[in-house]
């Protein structure tokens, strides 16, 4: 039996705090590869790792932050959410301290205050994900 | 770039009610294919369908029930949870009315009272999933 399913990815809504536990905002990255624009940090799950392991690895690779997973936020799976192919994204809420640094697939990584999220620059369905987050 | 990720599946914890809204139990199926044993109804997500669509389709195929999704329950992704290959399972809590009928990959489908779940017969990590459910 040949099994064919969508790809599985993880994305992180990283709440960033300073050393005094003040909430500073969430992290968005500027993508190095198409589709170009801003996005939540994330990436594909490797065979042999759990989604939680993938999330922590991808957040470190793209933002240099060591995140702590707070909880599963939701799963996004509309077939057209990724213009390249069908990708199911498992989205986690997580927290971290310090300043992100864009690395790997991220040209830049910055903290955005919730009032300043540039929705028009977000790729995939990350605008919807963040609106769901703001409404949650 | 060749992308390789785990397979994506959905599984349903179906709470069954009678016509008077009395809770009767949850549905387990007897698997027709290896690994043999009891399991939550579920199956692989097809390319081109959302995980919610896959859940409703698989519940109908395996139990003949028309389920209503209540909420996302959790995601299970340990690499060794499926003895055949790495499968990420997205588990939904749902509800349905009536008597299940085992079809397709299910030799049988029955309603089990929560006090009578035969944990020793459950395959994959479905025993853990149901313990998490009972503790939730």
Interface residues (C-beta under 8 A of the other chain):
Chain A: X3 X4 X5 X6 X7 X8 X9 X44 X45 X46 X47 X48 X49 X50 X51 X52 X72 X74 X75 X77 X78 X79 X86 X88 X90
Chain B: X3 X4 X5 X6 X7 X8 X9 X44 X45 X46 X47 X48 X49 X50 X51 X52 X72 X74 X75 X77 X78 X79 X86 X88 X90
